[in-house]
Amino acid sequence: MQIEVGSFVIYNGQEYQVVWIYDNGNVEIVTEGQPRKIELVQEGDLTHIR
């Protein structure tokens, strides 16, 4: 299944939601909760869960 904006993924053992996908293969992901933590990672480092 392809990762797209709104997908839930696992990165470093933690669940994130995809908020942006760049053409160069980078993906912005964010955790739920307070405060929100935003990461910029490579798409290949993510595991799609839903």
MODELLER restraints for C-alpha pairs under 7 A, 6 or more apart:
rsr = mdl.restraints
at = mdl.atoms
rsr.add(forms.Gaussian(group=physical.xy_distance, feature=features.Distance(at['CA:3:A'], at['CA:48:A']), mean=6.30, stdev=0.5))
rsr.add(forms.Gaussian(group=physical.xy_distance, feature=features.Distance(at['CA:4:A'], at['CA:18:A']), mean=6.86, stdev=0.5))
rsr.add(forms.Gaussian(group=physical.xy_distance, feature=features.Distance(at['CA:5:A'], at['CA:18:A']), mean=5.06, stdev=0.5))
rsr.add(forms.Gaussian(group=physical.xy_distance, feature=features.Distance(at['CA:5:A'], at['CA:19:A']), mean=5.30, stdev=0.5))
rsr.add(forms.Gaussian(group=physical.xy_distance, feature=features.Distance(at['CA:5:A'], at['CA:20:A']), mean=5.82, stdev=0.5))
rsr.add(forms.Gaussian(group=physical.xy_distance, feature=features.Distance(at['CA:5:A'], at['CA:21:A']), mean=6.87, stdev=0.5))
rsr.add(forms.Gaussian(group=physical.xy_distance, feature=features.Distance(at['CA:6:A'], at['CA:17:A']), mean=6.03, stdev=0.5))
rsr.add(forms.Gaussian(group=physical.xy_distance, feature=features.Distance(at['CA:6:A'], at['CA:18:A']), mean=5.24, stdev=0.5))
rsr.add(forms.Gaussian(group=physical.xy_distance, feature=features.Distance(at['CA:6:A'], at['CA:19:A']), mean=6.17, stdev=0.5))
rsr.add(forms.Gaussian(group=physical.xy_distance, feature=features.Distance(at['CA:7:A'], at['CA:17:A']), mean=5.71, stdev=0.5))
rsr.add(forms.Gaussian(group=physical.xy_distance, feature=features.Distance(at['CA:7:A'], at['CA:18:A']), mean=5.45, stdev=0.5))
rsr.add(forms.Gaussian(group=physical.xy_distance, feature=features.Distance(at['CA:7:A'], at['CA:50:A']), mean=5.85, stdev=0.5))
rsr.add(forms.Gaussian(group=physical.xy_distance, feature=features.Distance(at['CA:8:A'], at['CA:15:A']), mean=6.83, stdev=0.5))
rsr.add(forms.Gaussian(group=physical.xy_distance, feature=features.Distance(at['CA:8:A'], at['CA:16:A']), mean=5.72, stdev=0.5))
rsr.add(forms.Gaussian(group=physical.xy_distance, feature=features.Distance(at['CA:8:A'], at['CA:17:A']), mean=4.48, stdev=0.5))
rsr.add(forms.Gaussian(group=physical.xy_distance, feature=features.Distance(at['CA:8:A'], at['CA:18:A']), mean=6.35, stdev=0.5))
rsr.add(forms.Gaussian(group=physical.xy_distance, feature=features.Distance(at['CA:8:A'], at['CA:48:A']), mean=6.30, stdev=0.5))
rsr.add(forms.Gaussian(group=physical.xy_distance, feature=features.Distance(at['CA:8:A'], at['CA:49:A']), mean=5.73, stdev=0.5))
rsr.add(forms.Gaussian(group=physical.xy_distance, feature=features.Distance(at['CA:8:A'], at['CA:50:A']), mean=5.20, stdev=0.5))
rsr.add(forms.Gaussian(group=physical.xy_distance, feature=features.Distance(at['CA:9:A'], at['CA:15:A']), mean=5.74, stdev=0.5))
rsr.add(forms.Gaussian(group=physical.xy_distance, feature=features.Distance(at['CA:9:A'], at['CA:16:A']), mean=5.37, stdev=0.5))
rsr.add(forms.Gaussian(group=physical.xy_distance, feature=features.Distance(at['CA:9:A'], at['CA:17:A']), mean=6.11, stdev=0.5))
rsr.add(forms.Gaussian(group=physical.xy_distance, feature=features.Distance(at['CA:9:A'], at['CA:46:A']), mean=6.11, stdev=0.5))
rsr.add(forms.Gaussian(group=physical.xy_distance, feature=features.Distance(at['CA:9:A'], at['CA:47:A']), mean=5.30, stdev=0.5))
rsr.add(forms.Gaussian(group=physical.xy_distance, feature=features.Distance(at['CA:9:A'], at['CA:48:A']), mean=4.46, stdev=0.5))
rsr.add(forms.Gaussian(group=physical.xy_distance, feature=features.Distance(at['CA:9:A'], at['CA:49:A']), mean=5.29, stdev=0.5))
rsr.add(forms.Gaussian(group=physical.xy_distance, feature=features.Distance(at['CA:10:A'], at['CA:16:A']), mean=6.11, stdev=0.5))
rsr.add(forms.Gaussian(group=physical.xy_distance, feature=features.Distance(at['CA:10:A'], at['CA:46:A']), mean=5.79, stdev=0.5))
rsr.add(forms.Gaussian(group=physical.xy_distance, feature=features.Distance(at['CA:10:A'], at['CA:47:A']), mean=5.06, stdev=0.5))
rsr.add(forms.Gaussian(group=physical.xy_distance, feature=features.Distance(at['CA:10:A'], at['CA:48:A']), mean=6.57, stdev=0.5))
rsr.add(forms.Gaussian(group=physical.xy_distance, feature=features.Distance(at['CA:11:A'], at['CA:45:A']), mean=6.85, stdev=0.5))
rsr.add(forms.Gaussian(group=physical.xy_distance, feature=features.Distance(at['CA:11:A'], at['CA:46:A']), mean=5.37, stdev=0.5))
rsr.add(forms.Gaussian(group=physical.xy_distance, feature=features.Distance(at['CA:11:A'], at['CA:47:A']), mean=6.82, stdev=0.5))
rsr.add(forms.Gaussian(group=physical.xy_distance, feature=features.Distance(at['CA:15:A'], at['CA:31:A']), mean=6.74, stdev=0.5))
rsr.add(forms.Gaussian(group=physical.xy_distance, feature=features.Distance(at['CA:16:A'], at['CA:29:A']), mean=5.82, stdev=0.5))
rsr.add(forms.Gaussian(group=physical.xy_distance, feature=features.Distance(at['CA:16:A'], at['CA:30:A']), mean=5.27, stdev=0.5))
rsr.add(forms.Gaussian(group=physical.xy_distance, feature=features.Distance(at['CA:16:A'], at['CA:31:A']), mean=4.69, stdev=0.5))
rsr.add(forms.Gaussian(group=physical.xy_distance, feature=features.Distance(at['CA:17:A'], at['CA:29:A']), mean=5.42, stdev=0.5))
rsr.add(forms.Gaussian(group=physical.xy_distance, feature=features.Distance(at['CA:17:A'], at['CA:30:A']), mean=5.38, stdev=0.5))
rsr.add(forms.Gaussian(group=physical.xy_distance, feature=features.Distance(at['CA:17:A'], at['CA:31:A']), mean=6.40, stdev=0.5))
rsr.add(forms.Gaussian(group=physical.xy_distance, feature=features.Distance(at['CA:18:A'], at['CA:28:A']), mean=6.05, stdev=0.5))
rsr.add(forms.Gaussian(group=physical.xy_distance, feature=features.Distance(at['CA:18:A'], at['CA:29:A']), mean=4.49, stdev=0.5))
rsr.add(forms.Gaussian(group=physical.xy_distance, feature=features.Distance(at['CA:18:A'], at['CA:30:A']), mean=6.57, stdev=0.5))
rsr.add(forms.Gaussian(group=physical.xy_distance, feature=features.Distance(at['CA:19:A'], at['CA:28:A']), mean=5.65, stdev=0.5))
rsr.add(forms.Gaussian(group=physical.xy_distance, feature=features.Distance(at['CA:19:A'], at['CA:29:A']), mean=5.61, stdev=0.5))
rsr.add(forms.Gaussian(group=physical.xy_distance, feature=features.Distance(at['CA:19:A'], at['CA:30:A']), mean=6.88, stdev=0.5))
rsr.add(forms.Gaussian(group=physical.xy_distance, feature=features.Distance(at['CA:20:A'], at['CA:27:A']), mean=5.84, stdev=0.5))
rsr.add(forms.Gaussian(group=physical.xy_distance, feature=features.Distance(at['CA:20:A'], at['CA:28:A']), mean=5.04, stdev=0.5))
rsr.add(forms.Gaussian(group=physical.xy_distance, feature=features.Distance(at['CA:21:A'], at['CA:27:A']), mean=4.55, stdev=0.5))
rsr.add(forms.Gaussian(group=physical.xy_distance, feature=features.Distance(at['CA:21:A'], at['CA:28:A']), mean=6.36, stdev=0.5))
rsr.add(forms.Gaussian(group=physical.xy_distance, feature=features.Distance(at['CA:25:A'], at['CA:42:A']), mean=5.86, stdev=0.5))
rsr.add(forms.Gaussian(group=physical.xy_distance, feature=features.Distance(at['CA:25:A'], at['CA:43:A']), mean=5.75, stdev=0.5))
rsr.add(forms.Gaussian(group=physical.xy_distance, feature=features.Distance(at['CA:26:A'], at['CA:40:A']), mean=6.48, stdev=0.5))
rsr.add(forms.Gaussian(group=physical.xy_distance, feature=features.Distance(at['CA:26:A'], at['CA:41:A']), mean=5.46, stdev=0.5))
rsr.add(forms.Gaussian(group=physical.xy_distance, feature=features.Distance(at['CA:26:A'], at['CA:42:A']), mean=4.53, stdev=0.5))
rsr.add(forms.Gaussian(group=physical.xy_distance, feature=features.Distance(at['CA:26:A'], at['CA:43:A']), mean=5.83, stdev=0.5))
rsr.add(forms.Gaussian(group=physical.xy_distance, feature=features.Distance(at['CA:27:A'], at['CA:40:A']), mean=5.62, stdev=0.5))
rsr.add(forms.Gaussian(group=physical.xy_distance, feature=features.Distance(at['CA:27:A'], at['CA:41:A']), mean=5.35, stdev=0.5))
rsr.add(forms.Gaussian(group=physical.xy_distance, feature=features.Distance(at['CA:27:A'], at['CA:42:A']), mean=5.92, stdev=0.5))
rsr.add(forms.Gaussian(group=physical.xy_distance, feature=features.Distance(at['CA:27:A'], at['CA:43:A']), mean=5.79, stdev=0.5))
rsr.add(forms.Gaussian(group=physical.xy_distance, feature=features.Distance(at['CA:28:A'], at['CA:38:A']), mean=6.73, stdev=0.5))
rsr.add(forms.Gaussian(group=physical.xy_distance, feature=features.Distance(at['CA:28:A'], at['CA:39:A']), mean=5.67, stdev=0.5))
rsr.add(forms.Gaussian(group=physical.xy_distance, feature=features.Distance(at['CA:28:A'], at['CA:40:A']), mean=4.61, stdev=0.5))
rsr.add(forms.Gaussian(group=physical.xy_distance, feature=features.Distance(at['CA:28:A'], at['CA:41:A']), mean=6.55, stdev=0.5))
rsr.add(forms.Gaussian(group=physical.xy_distance, feature=features.Distance(at['CA:29:A'], at['CA:38:A']), mean=5.63, stdev=0.5))
rsr.add(forms.Gaussian(group=physical.xy_distance, feature=features.Distance(at['CA:29:A'], at['CA:39:A']), mean=5.30, stdev=0.5))
rsr.add(forms.Gaussian(group=physical.xy_distance, feature=features.Distance(at['CA:29:A'], at['CA:40:A']), mean=6.47, stdev=0.5))
rsr.add(forms.Gaussian(group=physical.xy_distance, feature=features.Distance(at['CA:30:A'], at['CA:36:A']), mean=6.39, stdev=0.5))
rsr.add(forms.Gaussian(group=physical.xy_distance, feature=features.Distance(at['CA:30:A'], at['CA:37:A']), mean=5.41, stdev=0.5))
rsr.add(forms.Gaussian(group=physical.xy_distance, feature=features.Distance(at['CA:30:A'], at['CA:38:A']), mean=4.40, stdev=0.5))
rsr.add(forms.Gaussian(group=physical.xy_distance, feature=features.Distance(at['CA:30:A'], at['CA:39:A']), mean=6.34, stdev=0.5))
rsr.add(forms.Gaussian(group=physical.xy_distance, feature=features.Distance(at['CA:31:A'], at['CA:37:A']), mean=5.36, stdev=0.5))
rsr.add(forms.Gaussian(group=physical.xy_distance, feature=features.Distance(at['CA:31:A'], at['CA:38:A']), mean=6.79, stdev=0.5))
